[in-house]
Amino acid sequence: MAGLSYSHWIDHVFCCTLRHIVHNPKRILADYVKPGMMVLDVGFGNGYFSLGMARMVGAKGLVVAVETAQEKVESLKLQVAKGGLEKRVIPRICSDSSLEIDDLEGQIDFSLAFFVVHHVADVPALMSGTHRALKLGGKFLIVEPSHHVSTSYCISVESAAEQAGLSVIDHPKFIRTWAVLLAKR
């Protein structure tokens, strides 16, 4: 761990070592993800929440997981196959400027961006793409690590979401995070 900044140390401890305790998908998403839903995992990283949501949506649900790095897409495909979840998870490549999900317009019940938005270069494009994909009443949960984002940044994310047609409906509380729950109205 020598040479790691405090911020990276926090990321390592909370996102890797203790993640199954601190960020348990079933506990965090129980109010939002139900059997049979079609959900979108934006910037899935190592697939942690994609796999968790796949179990939550059940055999009749679907998780579309998008990521900009092809190697992450391939890694998730392997994890999905290993877990027997091929019919529940579709890993897809997206770009820095587009989620590449135009074919899903109006089909998504719930979308998640967990520790992702602070990496996004074009937040308004992310909000617009997610808005188009969501069903009317569909929800979008954004969770950011509190040590990475400022209050002004959080306000700008909410503003971009509202400009895209999403409404703030809650600010859920999770350990060491800022979170906002949005809905398509």
PyMOL commands that set and color helices and strands:
alter all, ss='L'
color gray80, all
select helices_A, chain A and resi 6-17+19-22+25-29+48-57+70-82+102-104+117-119+123-133+151-163
alter helices_A, ss='H'
color red, helices_A
select strands_A, chain A and resi 38-42+62-67+89-93+108-114+134-145+166-170+177-184
alter strands_A, ss='S'
color yellow, strands_A
deselect
rebuild
show_as cartoon
